[in-house]
Amino acid sequence: MMKRHVFKFARSRMGFADFNCFLVDFETGSCSTSRNSDSKGLLRHQMNASTPRMCSTSCAKVPEDLPKDNPVSDMLLDSFGRLHTYLRISLTERCNLRCQYCMPAEGVDLTPSPKILSQNEIVRLANLFVSSGVEKIRLTGGEPTIRKDIEDICLHLSNLNGLKTVAITTNGITLARKLPKLKECGLTSVNISLDTLVPAKFEFMTRRNGHQKVMESINAAINLGYNPVKVNCVVMRGFNDDEICDFVELTRDKPINIRFIEFMPFDGNVWNVKKLVPYSEMLDRVVKRFPSLKRLQDHPTDTAKNFRIDEHAGVVSFITSMTEHFCAGCNRLRLLADGNFKVCLFGPSEVSLRDPLRQGANDHELREIIGSAVKRKKASHAGMFDIAKTANRPMIHIGG
């Protein structure tokens, strides 16, 4: 039987106002808050190796009005008190790019089409999550825009009672021509992945042309009124770390939220700590060029640390999964294209929702499976070196 191969990339998020930093002790579950809006203090911001059990992050709390005896709401509550109101749904494993850091050079086996969730299955499972308290859904891939029924899926999701946000993470290759219809179908937020502003680098990294199409999609999103338009950039030493301040310049006149993401290990992407540019180093580079950089008030469940520069229309953010994880405030769950349910991006554990769904499981039975998986979620993911040694799926299978 002929093997089919595919490759790709993705990612995502944001928040606002005037800087809270939370220190979380994972042994005690306690939180302390420090305040700092001083730009000089930003230069002194460094990783603290002497406190391995502490990290700069945020603390999400269960809303006080959550019914304590509500089995529906309880489905989304883990054993550490985190309420999961954000579901990421991968629509496909296919992609129209071949990004080097997203999959092994030889490609990955595609799940056969009959084993990919259908539109009706996606909507039914999404409704189950939304009726249980999920307020935000993000569509990912592979590349979600190459799924032919994405507009219909988006329309059905946007009509779910209680869902506040329907977002997408996309590589932007086909987005410009599809976005007007997607907006009509209820798409409320856009994240576009772009790791370089240099067309030749783009072609090297993705093994495809298309840089101009991505730039057109960013401008199309702005013109359609998306504010902010989030641009995700995975920073890798020796490849694009020299472009950090060039990306920041995009925020000067346009409502762009540039989000710098630390390079993360996944199966087959040849992760090496030497390629990792830590948040502290990225931050120092930006503040030296833009001294008015100020920290904003992040939402407790934000994955990003958000900043604004005086006289800039947009926002600068850092996603620090490797050096300062944000597990204490994690409110995210993942439904993969093949119907597997994953509670942690870096955890290898998965449970199938497709199989019981197709075997006739009712909503109560599906909620039991989901709730049990959520309860098994760990307090935090492993350190980056342990993650690099742990078997996990390529990013294209998990979804950005």
Disulfide bonds with the S-S distance in Angstrom:
Cys31-Cys59 2.19
